[in-house]
Amino acid sequence: MTPLPDPALEPAFEVRVHVDPALRVGGRSPHEALHVVPITGGTVEGPRLRGEVLPGGEDWYVDRDGVIALDARYVLRADDGALIAITNRGFWRASPEVTARLDAGEPVSETEYYYRTSPVFTTESPAHRWLTETVFVGLAREDHGDVCIRFFALA
């Protein structure tokens, strides 16, 4: 079997999402809870895309014994006015020690916990079609109440 080349991750942009407090919906057992987080706006900055996060999206997440499955859907407006929908799924998990440090508001490197996403973009804009034809990986973190996701294009 021929070895595959190592894929490169190219920095594309960072999305800073402003959110309201999570609404706890609940779950089917004491070990599961659905939360809905309203998205109120934000920014997009980077070498390949700049713009804003429009208010009105939501981040739904299910916490199953400390492993959180994420499903966020929201709309970006690029600096040129193009609208770009994003569906961003992923996972968050951390050791109890790291979780305690995060809950206490301590600075924690994003390398100490797993907060990764896999976005899919939709747009009719020819200038941004590359988003719909590229595989991305998102590395997320919380920062002063915002959710920040650095998106990398898989070369």
Secondary structure, DSSP 4 states (H G I P E B T S, - for coil): -PPPPPPPEEEEEEEEEEEPPPEEEE-SSTTEEEEEEEEEEEEEESSS--EEEPTT-EEEEEEETTEEEEEEEEEEEETTS-EEEEEEEEEEE--HHHHHHHHTT----GGGSEEEEEEEEE---GGGHHHHTS-EEEEEEEETTEEEEEEEEE-
